[in-house]
Amino acid sequence: MTALAAERDTLQRGEAPREFDDLPVAASTTIWQGSIVAVNAAGNAVPGSTSTALKRAGRAEENVVNSGAAGDKRVRIQRGCFRFANSTAGDAITNADRYADCYIVDDQTVAKTDGTGTRSIAGKVVDVDSIGVWVQIDPLRS
């Protein structure tokens, strides 16, 4: 898949724990509702992308366009189990990968591997179906 250019209807599985965080958004950054949100080295929210410097945060609960400085806008994110797009070819996640880590490709896609040390962890694989991968994202747990 490719990075989002609009909001995404990202389904949640199970009881919603309603654990939200309100994070400062990086400068000149757009975060789309339903996307994978990560935190960069400066502690600001950014869309998920291929990078080893990101820490998983959760799913964006709103669209935020921060055209100013870092922290001028904030984004509300939720932790939990969400369905994201599966990677392709040798990096596609299968049922054999349940309970293993998966990795951020972009703000809507996860992969089986760390891309030879180029990707950050997205979360744990809970399930795989024909539509995508159910990923448990909770940065407060290992």
N, C-alpha and C positions, 0 to 999 in steps of 0.2 A: 504494500500500500504506500501511499505518500502522506505527508503531513497534511493536517486539516486546513481547509480554507473557509469552513463554516462549522457551526455547532453540530454535534453528533448525539444521537440517541443511544447512549451507552447504558445497557440494562444492568441492574444490580440483582444479585442472587441472595436469597435467604433474608432473614430478619435484618433490617437496616439498624445498625448500632447507633446511628445518628451521632457519630463522632466526627465533628467538623473542626477544621482549622481555618483560620483567616490569615493568609500569608501576603507579605509585600511582593509586588510584581516587579520583575527586572525592568530596567529602562527600555523604552522603545520596543515593547513586547506585547503581542496579542495572545491571549489564552482563550480557547474555544470551550464552551460548555460541553461536557462529556469527554473531554480529552484527558490523557495521562498528564499529570502535573508533577514536576520534579523541582527540587531546590538546588540552585547552583552553589558554587563555592562561597559566594558572598551572602548566602542565606535568602536569596530572592527566588520567587516562583518563576519557572520557565516551562514552556511546553516540553514534553518528553522528546528526546532526540538521541541520536547515536553519539555518546560521549561517556567517558569514564569518570567524569567529574560531577555527576549528578546523583542526588539521593531521591529515591521515590517518595512521593508525598500522598497522592490519591487521585481522585477524579474531580475535575472542575465542575462546580455546581452552577456556573454562570459564565457568560462571555465577559472578558475584560480586555479593554484596549488601553494600554498605558503608553501614551505618546510622550510622556515626560520623563522625569528622573526616576531612578529605582525607589520604590516605596510610595510614589505619588498615588498609586492605585493598589488595591488589595483584591485578592481572589479567595473565595470560599471553596474549600475542597472537602471531600468526604473520603474516609477510609472505608474499606469493605471489599466485597467480591464483585468484580465487574467483568463483562464480556468485551474483549478487544479483538481486533483483527489478528489473524495468524500470519506469520511470515510464510515464505514460499520455499520450495525446493528443499535443500538439505537443512534448512533452518526452521522448517515447519514443525510445530509442536504436535505430538500425538498423545493418545491415551497413556502410552508407556511413560510419558513425562510427568504424570500426575505427582504432585507434592514436591517437584523439583523447582529450582529457581528458573525464571524466564527473564528475558532481557529486553530493554527498551530499544526499539528500532526508530520509532517516531512517536508523535503524540496520540496515535491510535493503533499502533502495531507492536506486537511482542514476538520474540524469537526464542528458539531453543538454546542457542549458544551466545556467548559474549562477543561473537564476531572477531575472534582472535584478539581479545583484550581491548575492544573498542566500545563496548556497551556497558551500561550500568544495569543493575538488577531492577526489574519492574516489580516482582513479587513472586508468589508461589502459584504454580499451576494447580487449579482445583479440578477442572474438567475441560474437555475439548468436545465441540460439536461441529456440525457442518457450517455454522455461521462464524465461529471464532473460538477464542480461548477464554475461559473463566479464570481470572487472576485475583488472588487475595493480595490486596495492597494495604499493608499496615506497617509504616516505618517504625512504629514503637515496639514491634515484635521482630524476631529474627526470621 
